[in-house]
């Protein structure tokens, strides 16, 4: 037990050194530019003027007055960042050196340090098919290390995924507007689709919600390696597959593309800025690209 504890502490220290360095050198300024000033509290409603952001239109007032009106916000002194991190079974997959879970952990740590350097609070929601752990937003180095420690050493009770649970929890737990990152491989079951759409609709109207999608290229294309047994990390279901069959490989690739289009459509519909990171790629460039979208 003590050996396991020491191993976790070493990994926490290692990831702190790496991600703090990235945050100091690259992301702190870009984070401030992209998100500072996005933490706004509602002040008033006025008529729409040319050049106003259509995303700020108050549709209820517009419908009643029959003239377009927008919501006016006042900048808050500090922001709150919430990290919604997927800890389901599929995160353990990786065909290269690092798993999806490894990448999600590093990105979450970079974002947390970037927020902390601008004086913002950081909180974390770890989720599977339920909210596994909630760390309320606070400031301070010890708090950030608590979050990183949880990301590294946490063992979820469930292997499944239900992203709607985490998004719904965010809305209930954070009454004031916050900047929230949904970090996941987005391999959400179809049974949760309706609930997720409803949760995103509500959360998106209250918070600045973004997505970080981590994937492995082996998930998109099945190699020709003969007959193999495949196992679903979340359900435990196992099947034998003849990967030498081109029809089987083509069907697998088509199913992946269909799932990708479904995710893209969902995120675009709710206007979520998103970064997509492969396990064999450097996530730095993708995060910078995300920040530039703001």
N, C-alpha and C positions, 0 to 999 in steps of 0.2 A: 504493500500500500504506500509506504514511504517512498519507495523507488518510483512508483507511478506519479506521486505528487511532485517529486523532484524533476521528473521528465516534463511534466506540464509546465512547471516554473521556467525551465530552460527554454521551452518552446515559446512561452509568453515573452520572455526576454528577447529571444531571437527575432520574433515578429515585431516587437516594439521597436527594435533598432532599425529594422528594414523599413517599416511603414512610416515611422516618425521621420526618417531621412527623406523619404519620398514626399511626405507632406510638407516638410520644411522647404525643400528645394523646388518643388513643382506645384503642389496643389493649393497651398494656403492662400496665395494671392488670387488664383483662379477661382477658388471656392468663394472667396469674399466677393469677387466681381459678379459671379454667377448667381449667388444666393442671398447675399446681404441686401436687404431692402425688400426681399420677398416675404419676410415675416411682417405681415401687415394686419392691422386691426381695422374693422369696418368703422367708417366715420359718417358717411352720408350718401345720398343718391342725388344725381343731377342728370339733366338731359344730355344725351349723347352729342359729342362734337366730332367733327372731321379729324381723323388721326387718333381717336381713342381706341384702345384695345377692345376688340369685340368680345374677348373672353370675359370682360368685366361687366357685360350687359346684365342688368337685373330684369329677368324675363317676367317676373310677377308684376313689377311696377310698369314695365313696358306694355304688358297686356291690359292693365287697368286704365292707363292713360292714353293708350294707342299712339304713344310717341316713345322712341327708344331712350332708355335711361341706363346709366351705368353706376356701378358701386364705386365709391371713393374710399380709399384706405389710407391710414396713417402708418408710417413705418414704426415698428417696435424697436426698442433699444437692443434687444437680443433675440436671436432665433433659437428654436429648439429643433434639433435633428433627431429623427427616429429611424433606426435601422431595423427593418423587418427581414430577418434572416431565416431562410429555409434550411432546416436540419433533418429533412426526411431522408429515407434510405437511398434515394437515387443520387444524392450528393456524394456518396462514397465512390462513384464511378470515375475512372480516369484511365485512358489508354496510354498516357504518357507519364512523366515523372510525378505530376501533381494531379490530385483529384479535383472535382468541381467544388467540393467542400473546402479544400485548401485555398482555392482562388477566392471563393466567397469570403472566407475569413480575412484574407489579406486586404481585399477591397474594403470590407467593413472597417477594418482597422485604419486604413488610410483616410477614409471619409471621417471617421471619428476624430482622429488627430487634427485634420484640417478644420473641422468645426470648432474644436477646443481652442485652437490657436487664435480664433477670432472672438473668443469669449462666449461661445454658444454652449448650451446644454446638449447633452447627448443621451439618448435612451435606446433600449434595444428590446425587440420582441423576437424570441426564438420560436419557430412554429413547425409543426408537421401537419397532421390533419386536425390539430388543435393547437392552442397556444401552450407551448411547453414551459416557457419562462418569460417573465416580464421584468425588465430592469428599468425603473423610472428614470427619466432624464435628470441629470445632475452635471455639475462641473467638476473639474479636478483630475489630476493624473491618476490618483488611486482609483477613481471611478472608472476611468478609461481602461485601466488594467483589469478591473473587475469584468468589464465587458469582453475584453480580449480573452481573458481566462475562461470565461463562459463559452465563447465561440470555439475555443480549442478543446476544452475538456468535457463539454456537455454531452451527455448520453441521453437521447430522447426516449420517451416511453413508447412512442409509436413510430413506425417506418413510413406511414402513409402521408399523403399531401392533401390539404384543403386550404388553398390560399385565401379563400373568402374569410376564414376564421381570423387570420392575422389582420387583414384589412379592416374587418368589422371591429376587432379589438382596438385597433388604432383610433378609429372614430370615437369609440366609447371612452377610451382612456385619455385622449388629448382633446380637450374642449377648445383650446386656443390653436390658431393656425400654426402648423409646423412644416418643416421640410422633411419629407419621408422618402426613404429608398427601399424599394422592394427587391431584395437580393435572392434570386432563385434560378433554377434551371427551367422554371415555368412548365414543368411536366405535370400539369394539374389534371386530375381525372375529369372526364366529361360530366360526371354526376354533380360536380361542383360548379359547372359553368354558369348556371343561372344565378346562383348565390354570389359568385365572384363578380359578375357584372353589376349586380345591385350594390354590392359593397364598394366597388370602384366608383360607381356613380355618386354615392353619398360622400365617400372619402375625398374624391376629386373636387367636390364643391367646397370643401372645408380646408383641405391641405394641398401643399405643393408636392405632388406624388410623382416619383420617377422609378423606372425599372432598371435593374442590372441583371442581364440574362447571361448565365454562364453555361456553356455547352461543350461537349467533346465531339470532335469530328468523326469519331467512330460511331457515334449515335446516328449520324446522317447517312452513313454508307457501310454496308455489311461486307466484310472481306470474304474472299473465296478461300475457305480453310476446311472444306469438307463438312462432314456431319458433326455438329457440336450441340451441346446442351446449353440453352440460355435460361437465365434465372432473372425474374423480376425482383429487384432489391426491395420494393415496397410491399408487394403482395406475397412474395415467396413462391409464386407460381413458376414452374419449370417446364420447358418444352424442348424437344429435339428438333433441330432445323438443319436441312441440307443446304448449306451455303454455296455449294458448287452449282446449284441451280440458278441460272440467270433470272428466271421468272421470280424466284423467291427474293433475290437481291433487288430486283426492280420494284417489286411490291413493297419491300421494306423502305427503299428510298422514296417512293411515292407517298407512303404513309407519313414519313418524316416531313416532307415538303408540305403536305396538307396540314400537319400540325403547326408548322412554322407560319404558314399563311394565316391560320386561325389566330395565333398569338399576335402577329403583326396587326391584324385587323382590330383585335380587341384593344391593344395599346393605343393605336392611332385614334380609335373611336373616342377614347377617354383622354386624348391629347397628352399622353404620358411620354415625356422625353425618355429615351432608352439607350443604354449601352449594351452591346452584345460582345461577350468575351469568350474566346475558345481557350481550352486548358493548355494548348501549346503555343499560345500567343502572349505577348506582353500587354497587360491590361492598362498600362499607363496611357498609351495612345488613345485607347477607347474612352477612358475617363476624361481625358483632355477634350476629346471630340464632343463628349456629352456636355461638358461645361461650356463649350463654345456655342452650343445650341441655345443656351439660355437667353 
